[in-house]
Amino acid sequence: MERTGRFDDETRIFGASRSEHSDEDFRAKLEEAGKKFIPKGEFEPETWAKFASRIAYVQVSAGDESGFKVLYEKLSDQPDRDRVFYFSTSPSLFADMAFNLKKAGLVTPNSRVVLEKPLGHDLDSCREINGQIGEVFEENQIFRIDHYLGKETVQNLMILRFANAMFEPLWNSAHIDHVQITVGEEVGVEGRWSYYDDAGAMRDMVQNHMLQLLCLVAMEPPYVLDQDAVRDEKVKVLKALQPINDSNIDSSTVRGQYRKGAVGGKEVPGYLEEEGANTDSTTETFVAIRAELDNWRWSGVPFYLRTGKRLPKRHSEIVIQFRDVPHQIFPLAKSMTNYQANKLVLRLQPDDGIHLVLNNKNPGPGLVRLRPTALNLSFAEAFGGRSPDAYERLLLDAIDGNNTLFVRRDEQDIAWQWVDAIQDAWQNNHVTPKGYTAGTWGPSAAIALIERDGRTWNEEAGF
């Protein structure tokens, strides 16, 4: 933001935590991290010096009012400036921080608060936290951040659908066979075993990231690109999700937990062998779900969701699988092992891009042979330069007061209701995680989940 002139001369940034630092020490820590993580060509000493001059530090403990009073003194000279408070802590501290900000006189009509996920561990705890935050901030001041909504390809999904006449007429059950959403991670719990064990893949990934991606794929066109118009349409999608409960839990979900194996040619321990692990844990590190929507556009179209840790690669994508042509006039196509109906792949990571598979004639005389051919749009190649990080984009939106890519309270409630029903059904039916070897695509039951419908997961090498 500093390099592109996003800040005005009076913009200030305060770090706040329990640790004791001087302003100089804190800036030095940031500079060290900046040199490590900012690409070398972008780390400009003069720009960094200007950026660092904006930064100060305040020692603040969430439950202690004294630190908030010090922060008030530092901000009191400009009471009318916009203030954005970013809560990147355990949600159990959110209420204390919000109430202490209010007691110290720091919350003004021009204030906003950014809440990091996860917001609670179920519907009741989420409502409790939202209720407490709501006593201090109005809903339009609350920015519940989900960094997946800041990814370039995710935002481009709306452009693809609503700014191109060729796709939206086909975006329905008459032309789409199914949708796959995969968010795969190579990493394990990375020293955060205790935190992860309280959450699991369902709470950590499905309740927020996966359902948000599903909403953007399935939503109706909003009447205008307005923050509430967009979020109204996402809420309709969540309300249309068919419930998964005791009656269909076995046929609609798969739980998994990674065992020791190899990722990227390196041996890695199993989940129960990680540092600090409880060997009796039944927390899932992998989830696959077959979801359906009860609405006009998507009736009968399954949405297959899949996420997990210690998978073969870091890999996030949305696959829109179109139906095949109603009558095949090219006889060899029926016997070709590589023949496939059209599909649209939106790659979120590691390399943003769009991949459209079309069938073309294989060059040569004789019988017509078809060959699937991809039209590839790599954002890096097409547009050049650096693509902003998702957090960069979303924090800039928070500074600008744009709520469109943040999660509204009613969205969270409905998502938690759906996820809680699955968690309850797992418990009621004693559904324990199935083991899978690290470096594979999850338990074999996840393959069966989609293949019993005559479909298969997209696991092509890439663009």
C-alpha positions, 0 to 999 in steps of 0.5 A: 500500500505504501509503494502504491500511494494508498496511504495519506500523510497522516495514516498511522499503524499501531501494533498492540500485544501483551509483549513489551517492545519499544517503537524502535524494537517493534519496527526492527522486528517488522523490517526483519520480517519484511526483508524475509517475506517481501520479494527482493525487487519490492523491498525498497529501503526508502519506501520502507523508511517512510512506512516504518515512520507510521508505525508505533507500538502499544503494550495492551492486554485484552483484559486490562483497561490500562493499555487501552487508555494509553492507546486512547492518548495516542489517538486523541489528537485526531478523534475524527479519523477512521479507525480500523481495529484488527482482532487477530487473536483467539475469539475468546478475547474478542469481547474483552477487547471490544468492551475495553475499546469502548470504555477507553473512548476509542470507538467512534462512528468512524471506527471499524473492527476486523474479526479473524476466524474462526468465530466460535466453534459452533452456532451458540458460541458464534452467536454469543461472540457476535452478540457481544461485539454487536453491543459495541459496534454496529453491523456495518462496522464489523468486518468478519474476514475470510481471506479466500474471498480476497483471492484474485480468482475468487473475485474473478469468478463473479466477473466471469459469470456476470460480465461475460454473456457466454457463461451465465446462460449455461450456469444451471442444472440443464448444462452443468453435471456437477461442481467440485471444490477442492482446497488441499494443503501439503502441510500438517498442523505445523506446531499448532496441534492443540489449536487444530485439534479443537477445530478440525477440518470441518470448523477450520475450512468447511464452515468458512472457506468452502461454503463461501466458495460454494456461495459464489459459484451458486448465487444468483446475479445480484441486482447491483454490485453492492455489499448487501446485494451480494451478501443477500444472494449468498444467504439464499444459497446457504438457506437452500443447502439440503440438510445432512443429518443422521439419515444421510450422514454416511452417504454424504460425508467422509471424515479422514485423519492422516497417518505417516507417509511422504509429502514432496519426497520427505517423510512426515509423521501422522497426525497422532504422532505430531508434537503435543498430540493426544493419541486418542484424538478423533479430530478430522484432518480431511473432509469430503462432502456431497452437498445439494441445493434445493432451488430452481437453478441447481436442483439435482446438481451435486456439489462435491467439497473436499479439503484436507491436510498432508495431501500431495500438493497445495492445490485449491480449485473449483471445477465446473463440469458441464454435461456431455453433448446430447448425441455423440456423432463422432463414433470414436469419441465413445471409445476414447479413454481421454475423451471428456465433456467440457469443463471449466477449472478455476485455480485459486492456488498456487497459481491463479488462473482459468482453464477451459477444456474444449474438444478439438479434432486431432490433426491428421487424415482418416477417421475424426479423432477428438482430443481435449484441449485446454484454453489457459489463462494464467493471471501472471502471464496475462497481466504480469506484475505482482498479484496482491495477497488476499489479506492486502486486498481485504484489509484495504477494503476494510480501510475503505469501509467496503463490506462486500467481501466480508461475511455478514452475521446471518451468513455465519449463523446459517453456515454454522447451522448446516455444519453443526448438523453434520457434526451432531450426526457424526457424533450420534452415529459414531463416525470416526475418521478413516485413516489415509497416508500422508501424501495421498488424496485422502481416504479411499471412501472419498473416492467412493463418495464421488465414483458411486455417482459415476464421476471422479475427482479432478486430479490433473497435473495442472494448466 
